[in-house]
Amino acid sequence: MREETRHAPGATCADAPAPEGCRESSASLFQAIRETILHALSQHERLLVVLWYVERMSSREIAEVLDLTDQQVRRTHARIVERLREAITPAAA
């Protein structure tokens, strides 16, 4: 069973501090991911990210909250991860 890690209501990705002890490159990567989440994802997609990674909910729990099927949640999550990966990966020179 997942550890209960709940955050303040209304907390968003923008409120998340950079991880402690990060090297500069890790901190800049974290910032790039946060900026991508804020600007490249829809509100619905951001909510899914918060529920998955911040609230640590399962895909089934998220499906109930968002009134989707478990499969829709997992597919949407996979698309979000791919978009984030593309956004933070430097283009081949």
C-alpha positions, 0 to 999 in steps of 0.5 A, spaced: 500 500 500 502 506 498 504 511 503 499 517 505 502 523 502 497 528 502 499 536 501 495 542 502 488 543 498 490 547 492 497 546 492 500 545 485 506 544 481 508 551 482 508 551 489 513 545 490 520 547 492 526 544 488 529 538 491 534 539 497 541 538 496 540 538 488 546 539 484 545 545 479 544 541 473 539 537 477 535 543 479 535 546 472 532 540 470 527 540 475 525 547 473 525 545 466 520 540 468 516 544 472 515 550 467 513 544 462 508 542 467 505 549 468 505 551 460 505 545 456 499 541 459 492 543 460 489 544 467 486 537 466 493 534 465 496 538 470 491 535 475 493 528 473 500 529 474 499 532 481 494 526 483 499 521 481 506 524 483 504 529 489 498 525 492 501 518 490 494 516 488 493 510 483 491 510 476 484 507 479 483 512 484 485 518 479 480 514 474 474 515 480 476 522 481 476 524 474 471 520 472 475 516 467 477 509 466 483 506 469 486 505 462 484 512 460 488 515 466 494 510 464 494 512 457 494 520 458 499 519 463 504 515 458 502 521 453 504 526 459 510 523 460 512 522 453 511 530 452 515 532 458 521 527 456 521 531 449 520 538 452 526 537 457 531 533 452 535 537 448 534 537 440 540 533 437 545 538 434 
